[in-house]
Amino acid sequence: MSDQRVLFLRKGFVGTCALTALVLLASFYAIVSGAVDRAVRQRSVASEGASGSSIPAIASQQPRGTALLSRIGH
């Protein structure tokens, strides 16, 4: 192979790797950005209704966990 062809192939490989890394970075950013937006939305919804609704939800989950633990001992 000629030196020019090897140089062209090498540059093409580096360019392909750089483009692939850029696409992966953009997709990672989009996923993380979407997750952050969902977390902010969930936090704002939870803070609006957190005063009275979160305590009964926690209290109703505790007896089920106790029932599960009591079954393990038998």
Predicted model as a PDB file, atoms N, CA, C, CB and O in Angstrom, pLDDT in the B-factor column:
MODEL        1                                                                  
ATOM      1  N   MET A   1       0.830  -1.180   0.000  1.00 71.00           N  
ATOM      2  CA  MET A   1       0.000   0.000   0.000  1.00 71.00           C  
ATOM      3  C   MET A   1       0.873   1.243   0.000  1.00 71.00           C  
ATOM      4  CB  MET A   1      -0.943  -0.001   1.201  1.00 71.00           C  
ATOM      5  O   MET A   1       1.961   1.276   0.575  1.00 71.00           O  
ATOM      6  N   SER A   2       0.364   2.236  -0.652  1.00 83.00           N  
ATOM      7  CA  SER A   2       1.128   3.472  -0.687  1.00 83.00           C  
ATOM      8  C   SER A   2       0.968   4.229   0.632  1.00 83.00           C  
ATOM      9  CB  SER A   2       0.683   4.349  -1.872  1.00 83.00           C  
ATOM     10  O   SER A   2       0.021   4.010   1.387  1.00 83.00           O  
ATOM     11  N   ASP A   3       1.902   5.102   0.876  1.00 84.00           N  
ATOM     12  CA  ASP A   3       1.878   5.871   2.124  1.00 84.00           C  
ATOM     13  C   ASP A   3       0.661   6.790   2.198  1.00 84.00           C  
ATOM     14  CB  ASP A   3       3.158   6.695   2.260  1.00 84.00           C  
ATOM     15  O   ASP A   3       0.103   7.005   3.273  1.00 84.00           O  
ATOM     16  N   GLN A   4       0.250   7.334   1.038  1.00 86.00           N  
ATOM     17  CA  GLN A   4      -0.918   8.209   1.030  1.00 86.00           C  
ATOM     18  C   GLN A   4      -2.190   7.445   1.395  1.00 86.00           C  
ATOM     19  CB  GLN A   4      -1.077   8.865  -0.339  1.00 86.00           C  
ATOM     20  O   GLN A   4      -3.048   7.959   2.113  1.00 86.00           O  
ATOM     21  N   ARG A   5      -2.301   6.230   0.899  1.00 86.00           N  
ATOM     22  CA  ARG A   5      -3.489   5.415   1.185  1.00 86.00           C  
ATOM     23  C   ARG A   5      -3.535   5.035   2.663  1.00 86.00           C  
ATOM     24  CB  ARG A   5      -3.500   4.143   0.308  1.00 86.00           C  
ATOM     25  O   ARG A   5      -4.605   5.058   3.272  1.00 86.00           O  
ATOM     26  N   VAL A   6      -2.402   4.690   3.238  1.00 85.00           N  
ATOM     27  CA  VAL A   6      -2.345   4.349   4.659  1.00 85.00           C  
ATOM     28  C   VAL A   6      -2.703   5.556   5.505  1.00 85.00           C  
ATOM     29  CB  VAL A   6      -0.952   3.826   5.039  1.00 85.00           C  
ATOM     30  O   VAL A   6      -3.441   5.431   6.482  1.00 85.00           O  
ATOM     31  N   LEU A   7      -2.192   6.719   5.143  1.00 84.00           N  
ATOM     32  CA  LEU A   7      -2.502   7.944   5.860  1.00 84.00           C  
ATOM     33  C   LEU A   7      -3.989   8.271   5.763  1.00 84.00           C  
ATOM     34  CB  LEU A   7      -1.667   9.102   5.317  1.00 84.00           C  
ATOM     35  O   LEU A   7      -4.601   8.682   6.749  1.00 84.00           O  
ATOM     36  N   PHE A   8      -4.577   8.088   4.566  1.00 82.00           N  
ATOM     37  CA  PHE A   8      -6.006   8.333   4.379  1.00 82.00           C  
ATOM     38  C   PHE A   8      -6.850   7.377   5.230  1.00 82.00           C  
ATOM     39  CB  PHE A   8      -6.378   8.189   2.896  1.00 82.00           C  
ATOM     40  O   PHE A   8      -7.831   7.790   5.848  1.00 82.00           O  
ATOM     41  N   LEU A   9      -6.464   6.105   5.257  1.00 85.00           N  
ATOM     42  CA  LEU A   9      -7.202   5.127   6.053  1.00 85.00           C  
ATOM     43  C   LEU A   9      -7.083   5.420   7.548  1.00 85.00           C  
ATOM     44  CB  LEU A   9      -6.696   3.715   5.755  1.00 85.00           C  
ATOM     45  O   LEU A   9      -8.046   5.267   8.299  1.00 85.00           O  
ATOM     46  N   ARG A  10      -5.909   5.836   7.960  1.00 90.00           N  
ATOM     47  CA  ARG A  10      -5.692   6.168   9.362  1.00 90.00           C  
ATOM     48  C   ARG A  10      -6.542   7.372   9.773  1.00 90.00           C  
ATOM     49  CB  ARG A  10      -4.204   6.451   9.619  1.00 90.00           C  
ATOM     50  O   ARG A  10      -7.169   7.363  10.832  1.00 90.00           O  
ATOM     51  N   LYS A  11      -6.559   8.409   8.929  1.00 91.00           N  
ATOM     52  CA  LYS A  11      -7.367   9.594   9.213  1.00 91.00           C  
ATOM     53  C   LYS A  11      -8.852   9.261   9.192  1.00 91.00           C  
ATOM     54  CB  LYS A  11      -7.064  10.703   8.203  1.00 91.00           C  
ATOM     55  O   LYS A  11      -9.625   9.797   9.986  1.00 91.00           O  
ATOM     56  N   GLY A  12      -9.248   8.382   8.289  1.00 92.00           N  
ATOM     57  CA  GLY A  12     -10.641   7.953   8.227  1.00 92.00           C  
ATOM     58  C   GLY A  12     -11.050   7.199   9.473  1.00 92.00           C  
ATOM     59  O   GLY A  12     -12.156   7.379   9.982  1.00 92.00           O  
ATOM     60  N   PHE A  13     -10.154   6.353   9.967  1.00 93.00           N  
ATOM     61  CA  PHE A  13     -10.443   5.597  11.194  1.00 93.00           C  
ATOM     62  C   PHE A  13     -10.555   6.529  12.390  1.00 93.00           C  
ATOM     63  CB  PHE A  13      -9.353   4.543  11.451  1.00 93.00           C  
ATOM     64  O   PHE A  13     -11.455   6.376  13.215  1.00 93.00           O  
ATOM     65  N   VAL A  14      -9.653   7.488  12.487  1.00 95.00           N  
ATOM     66  CA  VAL A  14      -9.699   8.453  13.585  1.00 95.00           C  
ATOM     67  C   VAL A  14     -10.966   9.292  13.490  1.00 95.00           C  
ATOM     68  CB  VAL A  14      -8.449   9.360  13.571  1.00 95.00           C  
ATOM     69  O   VAL A  14     -11.609   9.564  14.505  1.00 95.00           O  
ATOM     70  N   GLY A  15     -11.327   9.704  12.282  1.00 94.00           N  
ATOM     71  CA  GLY A  15     -12.550  10.475  12.095  1.00 94.00           C  
ATOM     72  C   GLY A  15     -13.796   9.682  12.458  1.00 94.00           C  
ATOM     73  O   GLY A  15     -14.719  10.221  13.068  1.00 94.00           O  
ATOM     74  N   THR A  16     -13.830   8.415  12.091  1.00 96.00           N  
ATOM     75  CA  THR A  16     -14.971   7.553  12.433  1.00 96.00           C  
ATOM     76  C   THR A  16     -15.073   7.381  13.941  1.00 96.00           C  
ATOM     77  CB  THR A  16     -14.840   6.174  11.749  1.00 96.00           C  
ATOM     78  O   THR A  16     -16.170   7.439  14.498  1.00 96.00           O  
ATOM     79  N   CYS A  17     -13.952   7.173  14.602  1.00 96.00           N  
ATOM     80  CA  CYS A  17     -13.958   7.040  16.061  1.00 96.00           C  
ATOM     81  C   CYS A  17     -14.424   8.332  16.730  1.00 96.00           C  
ATOM     82  CB  CYS A  17     -12.558   6.660  16.569  1.00 96.00           C  
ATOM     83  O   CYS A  17     -15.179   8.292  17.702  1.00 96.00           O  
ATOM     84  N   ALA A  18     -13.980   9.468  16.216  1.00 97.00           N  
ATOM     85  CA  ALA A  18     -14.378  10.755  16.784  1.00 97.00           C  
ATOM     86  C   ALA A  18     -15.877  10.986  16.593  1.00 97.00           C  
ATOM     87  CB  ALA A  18     -13.573  11.901  16.140  1.00 97.00           C  
ATOM     88  O   ALA A  18     -16.548  11.462  17.508  1.00 97.00           O  
ATOM     89  N   LEU A  19     -16.404  10.657  15.421  1.00 97.00           N  
ATOM     90  CA  LEU A  19     -17.832  10.818  15.161  1.00 97.00           C  
ATOM     91  C   LEU A  19     -18.653   9.886  16.047  1.00 97.00           C  
ATOM     92  CB  LEU A  19     -18.141  10.552  13.681  1.00 97.00           C  
ATOM     93  O   LEU A  19     -19.694  10.288  16.567  1.00 97.00           O  
ATOM     94  N   THR A  20     -18.202   8.657  16.222  1.00 97.00           N  
ATOM     95  CA  THR A  20     -18.895   7.711  17.096  1.00 97.00           C  
ATOM     96  C   THR A  20     -18.886   8.212  18.536  1.00 97.00           C  
ATOM     97  CB  THR A  20     -18.244   6.317  17.011  1.00 97.00           C  
ATOM     98  O   THR A  20     -19.901   8.123  19.227  1.00 97.00           O  
ATOM     99  N   ALA A  21     -17.771   8.729  18.987  1.00 97.00           N  
ATOM    100  CA  ALA A  21     -17.695   9.264  20.350  1.00 97.00           C  
ATOM    101  C   ALA A  21     -18.621  10.456  20.521  1.00 97.00           C  
ATOM    102  CB  ALA A  21     -16.258   9.666  20.692  1.00 97.00           C  
ATOM    103  O   ALA A  21     -19.242  10.614  21.572  1.00 97.00           O  
ATOM    104  N   LEU A  22     -18.718  11.291  19.505  1.00 98.00           N  
ATOM    105  CA  LEU A  22     -19.612  12.449  19.556  1.00 98.00           C  
ATOM    106  C   LEU A  22     -21.080  12.025  19.628  1.00 98.00           C  
ATOM    107  CB  LEU A  22     -19.387  13.343  18.336  1.00 98.00           C  
ATOM    108  O   LEU A  22     -21.859  12.610  20.380  1.00 98.00           O  
ATOM    109  N   VAL A  23     -21.454  11.015  18.852  1.00 97.00           N  
ATOM    110  CA  VAL A  23     -22.832  10.507  18.881  1.00 97.00           C  
ATOM    111  C   VAL A  23     -23.135   9.889  20.245  1.00 97.00           C  
ATOM    112  CB  VAL A  23     -23.057   9.462  17.753  1.00 97.00           C  
ATOM    113  O   VAL A  23     -24.214  10.110  20.794  1.00 97.00           O  
ATOM    114  N   LEU A  24     -22.209   9.127  20.793  1.00 98.00           N  
ATOM    115  CA  LEU A  24     -22.414   8.534  22.113  1.00 98.00           C  
ATOM    116  C   LEU A  24     -22.534   9.605  23.195  1.00 98.00           C  
ATOM    117  CB  LEU A  24     -21.268   7.580  22.448  1.00 98.00           C  
ATOM    118  O   LEU A  24     -23.364   9.487  24.097  1.00 98.00           O  
ATOM    119  N   LEU A  25     -21.722  10.630  23.109  1.00 97.00           N  
ATOM    120  CA  LEU A  25     -21.791  11.725  24.074  1.00 97.00           C  
ATOM    121  C   LEU A  25     -23.128  12.458  23.981  1.00 97.00           C  
ATOM    122  CB  LEU A  25     -20.635  12.706  23.850  1.00 97.00           C  
ATOM    123  O   LEU A  25     -23.725  12.794  25.003  1.00 97.00           O  
ATOM    124  N   ALA A  26     -23.594  12.704  22.766  1.00 97.00           N  
ATOM    125  CA  ALA A  26     -24.874  13.393  22.585  1.00 97.00           C  
ATOM    126  C   ALA A  26     -26.033  12.554  23.103  1.00 97.00           C  
ATOM    127  CB  ALA A  26     -25.095  13.729  21.112  1.00 97.00           C  
ATOM    128  O   ALA A  26     -26.954  13.089  23.720  1.00 97.00           O  
ATOM    129  N   SER A  27     -26.002  11.253  22.864  1.00 97.00           N  
ATOM    130  CA  SER A  27     -27.087  10.396  23.355  1.00 97.00           C  
ATOM    131  C   SER A  27     -27.047  10.303  24.878  1.00 97.00           C  
ATOM    132  CB  SER A  27     -26.990   8.986  22.731  1.00 97.00           C  
ATOM    133  O   SER A  27     -28.098  10.296  25.519  1.00 97.00           O  
ATOM    134  N   PHE A  28     -25.864  10.231  25.463  1.00 97.00           N  
ATOM    135  CA  PHE A  28     -25.744  10.206  26.921  1.00 97.00           C  
ATOM    136  C   PHE A  28     -26.280  11.501  27.523  1.00 97.00           C  
ATOM    137  CB  PHE A  28     -24.277   9.988  27.342  1.00 97.00           C  
ATOM    138  O   PHE A  28     -26.979  11.479  28.536  1.00 97.00           O  
ATOM    139  N   TYR A  29     -25.953  12.624  26.900  1.00 97.00           N  
ATOM    140  CA  TYR A  29     -26.442  13.914  27.381  1.00 97.00           C  
ATOM    141  C   TYR A  29     -27.962  13.988  27.301  1.00 97.00           C  
ATOM    142  CB  TYR A  29     -25.817  15.056  26.576  1.00 97.00           C  
ATOM    143  O   TYR A  29     -28.604  14.500  28.218  1.00 97.00           O  
ATOM    144  N   ALA A  30     -28.538  13.486  26.223  1.00 96.00           N  
ATOM    145  CA  ALA A  30     -29.994  13.515  26.065  1.00 96.00           C  
ATOM    146  C   ALA A  30     -30.676  12.648  27.118  1.00 96.00           C  
ATOM    147  CB  ALA A  30     -30.391  13.044  24.659  1.00 96.00           C  
ATOM    148  O   ALA A  30     -31.712  13.034  27.660  1.00 96.00           O  
ATOM    149  N   ILE A  31     -30.116  11.498  27.408  1.00 97.00           N  
ATOM    150  CA  ILE A  31     -30.697  10.602  28.409  1.00 97.00           C  
ATOM    151  C   ILE A  31     -30.614  11.228  29.792  1.00 97.00           C  
ATOM    152  CB  ILE A  31     -29.984   9.237  28.397  1.00 97.00           C  
ATOM    153  O   ILE A  31     -31.598  11.227  30.532  1.00 97.00           O  
ATOM    154  N   VAL A  32     -29.458  11.761  30.148  1.00 96.00           N  
ATOM    155  CA  VAL A  32     -29.284  12.364  31.464  1.00 96.00           C  
ATOM    156  C   VAL A  32     -30.137  13.621  31.603  1.00 96.00           C  
ATOM    157  CB  VAL A  32     -27.808  12.696  31.710  1.00 96.00           C  
ATOM    158  O   VAL A  32     -30.704  13.866  32.668  1.00 96.00           O  
ATOM    159  N   SER A  33     -30.233  14.403  30.564  1.00 96.00           N  
ATOM    160  CA  SER A  33     -31.054  15.608  30.604  1.00 96.00           C  
ATOM    161  C   SER A  33     -32.526  15.251  30.799  1.00 96.00           C  
ATOM    162  CB  SER A  33     -30.869  16.428  29.317  1.00 96.00           C  
ATOM    163  O   SER A  33     -33.230  15.910  31.565  1.00 96.00           O  
ATOM    164  N   GLY A  34     -32.986  14.228  30.118  1.00 95.00           N  
ATOM    165  CA  GLY A  34     -34.365  13.776  30.297  1.00 95.00           C  
ATOM    166  C   GLY A  34     -34.625  13.264  31.701  1.00 95.00           C  
ATOM    167  O   GLY A  34     -35.688  13.512  32.270  1.00 95.00           O  
ATOM    168  N   ALA A  35     -33.659  12.552  32.261  1.00 95.00           N  
ATOM    169  CA  ALA A  35     -33.816  12.034  33.615  1.00 95.00           C  
ATOM    170  C   ALA A  35     -33.845  13.170  34.633  1.00 95.00           C  
ATOM    171  CB  ALA A  35     -32.685  11.055  33.947  1.00 95.00           C  
ATOM    172  O   ALA A  35     -34.611  13.119  35.595  1.00 95.00           O  
ATOM    173  N   VAL A  36     -33.025  14.182  34.430  1.00 95.00           N  
ATOM    174  CA  VAL A  36     -33.010  15.327  35.341  1.00 95.00           C  
ATOM    175  C   VAL A  36     -34.328  16.082  35.250  1.00 95.00           C  
ATOM    176  CB  VAL A  36     -31.827  16.268  35.021  1.00 95.00           C  
ATOM    177  O   VAL A  36     -34.871  16.505  36.271  1.00 95.00           O  
ATOM    178  N   ASP A  37     -34.846  16.254  34.041  1.00 95.00           N  
ATOM    179  CA  ASP A  37     -36.129  16.935  33.877  1.00 95.00           C  
ATOM    180  C   ASP A  37     -37.260  16.174  34.561  1.00 95.00           C  
ATOM    181  CB  ASP A  37     -36.444  17.113  32.398  1.00 95.00           C  
ATOM    182  O   ASP A  37     -38.117  16.776  35.209  1.00 95.00           O  
ATOM    183  N   ARG A  38     -37.262  14.842  34.414  1.00 95.00           N  
ATOM    184  CA  ARG A  38     -38.286  14.029  35.082  1.00 95.00           C  
ATOM    185  C   ARG A  38     -38.160  14.121  36.594  1.00 95.00           C  
ATOM    186  CB  ARG A  38     -38.183  12.566  34.639  1.00 95.00           C  
ATOM    187  O   ARG A  38     -39.168  14.195  37.296  1.00 95.00           O  
ATOM    188  N   ALA A  39     -36.936  14.117  37.102  1.00 94.00           N  
ATOM    189  CA  ALA A  39     -36.730  14.211  38.549  1.00 94.00           C  
ATOM    190  C   ALA A  39     -37.218  15.544  39.086  1.00 94.00           C  
ATOM    191  CB  ALA A  39     -35.253  14.019  38.895  1.00 94.00           C  
ATOM    192  O   ALA A  39     -37.825  15.595  40.155  1.00 94.00           O  
ATOM    193  N   VAL A  40     -36.962  16.626  38.358  1.00 94.00           N  
ATOM    194  CA  VAL A  40     -37.432  17.944  38.787  1.00 94.00           C  
ATOM    195  C   VAL A  40     -38.950  17.978  38.785  1.00 94.00           C  
ATOM    196  CB  VAL A  40     -36.869  19.053  37.875  1.00 94.00           C  
ATOM    197  O   VAL A  40     -39.564  18.506  39.712  1.00 94.00           O  
ATOM    198  N   ARG A  41     -39.561  17.414  37.737  1.00 93.00           N  
ATOM    199  CA  ARG A  41     -41.017  17.385  37.652  1.00 93.00           C  
ATOM    200  C   ARG A  41     -41.612  16.563  38.788  1.00 93.00           C  
ATOM    201  CB  ARG A  41     -41.464  16.820  36.301  1.00 93.00           C  
ATOM    202  O   ARG A  41     -42.592  16.982  39.404  1.00 93.00           O  
ATOM    203  N   GLN A  42     -41.030  15.396  39.074  1.00 93.00           N  
ATOM    204  CA  GLN A  42     -41.538  14.549  40.158  1.00 93.00           C  
ATOM    205  C   GLN A  42     -41.352  15.224  41.512  1.00 93.00           C  
ATOM    206  CB  GLN A  42     -40.833  13.185  40.150  1.00 93.00           C  
ATOM    207  O   GLN A  42     -42.219  15.138  42.381  1.00 93.00           O  
ATOM    208  N   ARG A  43     -40.214  15.898  41.684  1.00 93.00           N  
ATOM    209  CA  ARG A  43     -39.967  16.575  42.954  1.00 93.00           C  
ATOM    210  C   ARG A  43     -40.956  17.711  43.163  1.00 93.00           C  
ATOM    211  CB  ARG A  43     -38.535  17.107  43.008  1.00 93.00           C  
ATOM    212  O   ARG A  43     -41.433  17.923  44.278  1.00 93.00           O  
ATOM    213  N   SER A  44     -41.269  18.446  42.093  1.00 92.00           N  
ATOM    214  CA  SER A  44     -42.218  19.548  42.236  1.00 92.00           C  
ATOM    215  C   SER A  44     -43.620  19.029  42.510  1.00 92.00           C  
ATOM    216  CB  SER A  44     -42.218  20.419  40.983  1.00 92.00           C  
ATOM    217  O   SER A  44     -44.350  19.636  43.293  1.00 92.00           O  
ATOM    218  N   VAL A  45     -44.016  17.928  41.891  1.00 91.00           N  
ATOM    219  CA  VAL A  45     -45.327  17.334  42.151  1.00 91.00           C  
ATOM    220  C   VAL A  45     -45.370  16.790  43.573  1.00 91.00           C  
ATOM    221  CB  VAL A  45     -45.638  16.212  41.129  1.00 91.00           C  
ATOM    222  O   VAL A  45     -46.381  16.941  44.259  1.00 91.00           O  
ATOM    223  N   ALA A  46     -44.299  16.167  44.022  1.00 90.00           N  
ATOM    224  CA  ALA A  46     -44.260  15.614  45.371  1.00 90.00           C  
ATOM    225  C   ALA A  46     -44.275  16.718  46.426  1.00 90.00           C  
ATOM    226  CB  ALA A  46     -43.023  14.739  45.547  1.00 90.00           C  
ATOM    227  O   ALA A  46     -44.876  16.552  47.487  1.00 90.00           O  
ATOM    228  N   SER A  47     -43.623  17.833  46.145  1.00 88.00           N  
ATOM    229  CA  SER A  47     -43.591  18.910  47.134  1.00 88.00           C  
ATOM    230  C   SER A  47     -44.943  19.616  47.227  1.00 88.00           C  
ATOM    231  CB  SER A  47     -42.493  19.920  46.785  1.00 88.00           C  
ATOM    232  O   SER A  47     -45.275  20.162  48.279  1.00 88.00           O  
ATOM    233  N   GLU A  48     -45.729  19.617  46.145  1.00 86.00           N  
ATOM    234  CA  GLU A  48     -47.046  20.229  46.187  1.00 86.00           C  
ATOM    235  C   GLU A  48     -48.019  19.415  47.034  1.00 86.00           C  
ATOM    236  CB  GLU A  48     -47.590  20.391  44.781  1.00 86.00           C  
ATOM    237  O   GLU A  48     -48.851  19.988  47.738  1.00 86.00           O  
ATOM    238  N   GLY A  49     -47.926  18.107  46.976  1.00 78.00           N  
ATOM    239  CA  GLY A  49     -48.852  17.266  47.724  1.00 78.00           C  
ATOM    240  C   GLY A  49     -48.195  16.528  48.864  1.00 78.00           C  
ATOM    241  O   GLY A  49     -48.738  15.524  49.325  1.00 78.00           O  
ATOM    242  N   ALA A  50     -47.053  16.980  49.338  1.00 62.00           N  
ATOM    243  CA  ALA A  50     -46.299  16.237  50.341  1.00 62.00           C  
ATOM    244  C   ALA A  50     -46.804  16.454  51.763  1.00 62.00           C  
ATOM    245  CB  ALA A  50     -44.854  16.617  50.265  1.00 62.00           C  
ATOM    246  O   ALA A  50     -46.514  15.642  52.642  1.00 62.00           O  
ATOM    247  N   SER A  51     -47.540  17.510  52.009  1.00 55.00           N  
ATOM    248  CA  SER A  51     -47.874  17.843  53.391  1.00 55.00           C  
ATOM    249  C   SER A  51     -48.731  16.774  54.060  1.00 55.00           C  
ATOM    250  CB  SER A  51     -48.590  19.170  53.441  1.00 55.00           C  
ATOM    251  O   SER A  51     -48.463  16.429  55.211  1.00 55.00           O  
ATOM    252  N   GLY A  52     -49.739  16.242  53.399  1.00 51.00           N  
ATOM    253  CA  GLY A  52     -50.597  15.279  54.061  1.00 51.00           C  
ATOM    254  C   GLY A  52     -50.585  13.901  53.441  1.00 51.00           C  
ATOM    255  O   GLY A  52     -50.981  12.931  54.087  1.00 51.00           O  
ATOM    256  N   SER A  53     -50.140  13.794  52.200  1.00 51.00           N  
ATOM    257  CA  SER A  53     -50.276  12.513  51.516  1.00 51.00           C  
ATOM    258  C   SER A  53     -49.087  11.583  51.730  1.00 51.00           C  
ATOM    259  CB  SER A  53     -50.465  12.745  50.050  1.00 51.00           C  
ATOM    260  O   SER A  53     -49.243  10.373  51.567  1.00 51.00           O  
ATOM    261  N   SER A  54     -47.919  12.084  52.083  1.00 49.00           N  
ATOM    262  CA  SER A  54     -46.758  11.202  52.184  1.00 49.00           C  
ATOM    263  C   SER A  54     -46.753  10.398  53.475  1.00 49.00           C  
ATOM    264  CB  SER A  54     -45.485  12.008  52.085  1.00 49.00           C  
ATOM    265  O   SER A  54     -46.265   9.268  53.481  1.00 49.00           O  
ATOM    266  N   ILE A  55     -47.270  10.934  54.551  1.00 50.00           N  
ATOM    267  CA  ILE A  55     -47.261  10.213  55.820  1.00 50.00           C  
ATOM    268  C   ILE A  55     -48.178   8.991  55.769  1.00 50.00           C  
ATOM    269  CB  ILE A  55     -47.684  11.141  56.960  1.00 50.00           C  
ATOM    270  O   ILE A  55     -47.746   7.917  56.187  1.00 50.00           O  
ATOM    271  N   PRO A  56     -49.416   9.090  55.284  1.00 51.00           N  
ATOM    272  CA  PRO A  56     -50.234   7.883  55.183  1.00 51.00           C  
ATOM    273  C   PRO A  56     -49.664   6.868  54.208  1.00 51.00           C  
ATOM    274  CB  PRO A  56     -51.633   8.245  54.768  1.00 51.00           C  
ATOM    275  O   PRO A  56     -49.841   5.667  54.408  1.00 51.00           O  
ATOM    276  N   ALA A  57     -48.988   7.311  53.163  1.00 52.00           N  
ATOM    277  CA  ALA A  57     -48.410   6.369  52.216  1.00 52.00           C  
ATOM    278  C   ALA A  57     -47.301   5.565  52.881  1.00 52.00           C  
ATOM    279  CB  ALA A  57     -47.872   7.105  50.981  1.00 52.00           C  
ATOM    280  O   ALA A  57     -47.192   4.362  52.643  1.00 52.00           O  
ATOM    281  N   ILE A  58     -46.485   6.194  53.701  1.00 51.00           N  
ATOM    282  CA  ILE A  58     -45.417   5.481  54.398  1.00 51.00           C  
ATOM    283  C   ILE A  58     -46.018   4.555  55.451  1.00 51.00           C  
ATOM    284  CB  ILE A  58     -44.423   6.477  55.051  1.00 51.00           C  
ATOM    285  O   ILE A  58     -45.560   3.423  55.603  1.00 51.00           O  
ATOM    286  N   ALA A  59     -47.016   5.007  56.165  1.00 50.00           N  
ATOM    287  CA  ALA A  59     -47.636   4.188  57.202  1.00 50.00           C  
ATOM    288  C   ALA A  59     -48.331   2.971  56.601  1.00 50.00           C  
ATOM    289  CB  ALA A  59     -48.633   5.018  58.008  1.00 50.00           C  
ATOM    290  O   ALA A  59     -48.348   1.908  57.221  1.00 50.00           O  
ATOM    291  N   SER A  60     -48.906   3.107  55.403  1.00 51.00           N  
ATOM    292  CA  SER A  60     -49.589   1.964  54.808  1.00 51.00           C  
ATOM    293  C   SER A  60     -48.604   0.944  54.264  1.00 51.00           C  
ATOM    294  CB  SER A  60     -50.520   2.424  53.703  1.00 51.00           C  
ATOM    295  O   SER A  60     -48.970  -0.221  54.105  1.00 51.00           O  
ATOM    296  N   GLN A  61     -47.374   1.332  53.972  1.00 51.00           N  
ATOM    297  CA  GLN A  61     -46.393   0.398  53.454  1.00 51.00           C  
ATOM    298  C   GLN A  61     -45.719  -0.394  54.567  1.00 51.00           C  
ATOM    299  CB  GLN A  61     -45.357   1.135  52.643  1.00 51.00           C  
ATOM    300  O   GLN A  61     -45.227  -1.493  54.310  1.00 51.00           O  
ATOM    301  N   GLN A  62     -45.677   0.109  55.765  1.00 53.00           N  
ATOM    302  CA  GLN A  62     -44.975  -0.584  56.842  1.00 53.00           C  
ATOM    303  C   GLN A  62     -45.616  -1.909  57.228  1.00 53.00           C  
ATOM    304  CB  GLN A  62     -44.906   0.299  58.046  1.00 53.00           C  
ATOM    305  O   GLN A  62     -44.877  -2.878  57.403  1.00 53.00           O  
ATOM    306  N   PRO A  63     -46.937  -2.029  57.376  1.00 57.00           N  
ATOM    307  CA  PRO A  63     -47.498  -3.336  57.738  1.00 57.00           C  
ATOM    308  C   PRO A  63     -47.225  -4.402  56.689  1.00 57.00           C  
ATOM    309  CB  PRO A  63     -48.987  -3.217  57.955  1.00 57.00           C  
ATOM    310  O   PRO A  63     -47.048  -5.569  57.039  1.00 57.00           O  
ATOM    311  N   ARG A  64     -47.187  -4.037  55.415  1.00 57.00           N  
ATOM    312  CA  ARG A  64     -46.892  -5.036  54.395  1.00 57.00           C  
ATOM    313  C   ARG A  64     -45.466  -5.551  54.539  1.00 57.00           C  
ATOM    314  CB  ARG A  64     -47.105  -4.452  52.996  1.00 57.00           C  
ATOM    315  O   ARG A  64     -45.222  -6.748  54.384  1.00 57.00           O  
ATOM    316  N   GLY A  65     -44.525  -4.663  54.832  1.00 57.00           N  
ATOM    317  CA  GLY A  65     -43.150  -5.092  55.023  1.00 57.00           C  
ATOM    318  C   GLY A  65     -43.004  -5.980  56.239  1.00 57.00           C  
ATOM    319  O   GLY A  65     -42.224  -6.933  56.222  1.00 57.00           O  
ATOM    320  N   THR A  66     -43.739  -5.683  57.286  1.00 59.00           N  
ATOM    321  CA  THR A  66     -43.710  -6.515  58.488  1.00 59.00           C  
ATOM    322  C   THR A  66     -44.298  -7.886  58.195  1.00 59.00           C  
ATOM    323  CB  THR A  66     -44.479  -5.839  59.638  1.00 59.00           C  
ATOM    324  O   THR A  66     -43.787  -8.898  58.675  1.00 59.00           O  
ATOM    325  N   ALA A  67     -45.374  -7.928  57.406  1.00 59.00           N  
ATOM    326  CA  ALA A  67     -45.981  -9.209  57.053  1.00 59.00           C  
ATOM    327  C   ALA A  67     -45.006 -10.051  56.233  1.00 59.00           C  
ATOM    328  CB  ALA A  67     -47.293  -8.991  56.268  1.00 59.00           C  
ATOM    329  O   ALA A  67     -44.928 -11.266  56.418  1.00 59.00           O  
ATOM    330  N   LEU A  68     -44.276  -9.425  55.348  1.00 58.00           N  
ATOM    331  CA  LEU A  68     -43.307 -10.166  54.563  1.00 58.00           C  
ATOM    332  C   LEU A  68     -42.194 -10.719  55.433  1.00 58.00           C  
ATOM    333  CB  LEU A  68     -42.729  -9.287  53.477  1.00 58.00           C  
ATOM    334  O   LEU A  68     -41.759 -11.856  55.250  1.00 58.00           O  
ATOM    335  N   LEU A  69     -41.730  -9.910  56.385  1.00 59.00           N  
ATOM    336  CA  LEU A  69     -40.666 -10.373  57.268  1.00 59.00           C  
ATOM    337  C   LEU A  69     -41.150 -11.487  58.190  1.00 59.00           C  
ATOM    338  CB  LEU A  69     -40.125  -9.213  58.092  1.00 59.00           C  
ATOM    339  O   LEU A  69     -40.384 -12.398  58.505  1.00 59.00           O  
ATOM    340  N   SER A  70     -42.410 -11.431  58.630  1.00 61.00           N  
ATOM    341  CA  SER A  70     -42.921 -12.482  59.511  1.00 61.00           C  
ATOM    342  C   SER A  70     -43.066 -13.797  58.756  1.00 61.00           C  
ATOM    343  CB  SER A  70     -44.270 -12.069  60.118  1.00 61.00           C  
ATOM    344  O   SER A  70     -42.950 -14.866  59.356  1.00 61.00           O  
ATOM    345  N   ARG A  71     -43.313 -13.737  57.477  1.00 63.00           N  
ATOM    346  CA  ARG A  71     -43.417 -14.976  56.689  1.00 63.00           C  
ATOM    347  C   ARG A  71     -42.062 -15.641  56.524  1.00 63.00           C  
ATOM    348  CB  ARG A  71     -44.023 -14.686  55.312  1.00 63.00           C  
ATOM    349  O   ARG A  71     -41.976 -16.866  56.427  1.00 63.00           O  
ATOM    350  N   ILE A  72     -41.014 -14.850  56.492  1.00 65.00           N  
ATOM    351  CA  ILE A  72     -39.683 -15.423  56.297  1.00 65.00           C  
ATOM    352  C   ILE A  72     -39.286 -16.272  57.495  1.00 65.00           C  
ATOM    353  CB  ILE A  72     -38.644 -14.315  56.065  1.00 65.00           C  
ATOM    354  O   ILE A  72     -38.613 -17.289  57.329  1.00 65.00           O  
ATOM    355  N   GLY A  73     -39.688 -15.877  58.693  1.00 58.00           N  
ATOM    356  CA  GLY A  73     -39.306 -16.595  59.895  1.00 58.00           C  
ATOM    357  C   GLY A  73     -39.993 -17.945  60.036  1.00 58.00           C  
ATOM    358  O   GLY A  73     -39.494 -18.802  60.767  1.00 58.00           O  
ATOM    359  N   HIS A  74     -41.112 -18.166  59.368  1.00 54.00           N  
ATOM    360  CA  HIS A  74     -41.858 -19.424  59.534  1.00 54.00           C  
ATOM    361  C   HIS A  74     -41.406 -20.485  58.630  1.00 54.00           C  
ATOM    362  CB  HIS A  74     -43.292 -19.214  59.324  1.00 54.00           C  
ATOM    363  O   HIS A  74     -41.943 -21.593  58.660  1.00 54.00           O  
TER     364      HIS A  74                                                      
ENDMDL                                                                          
END                                                                             
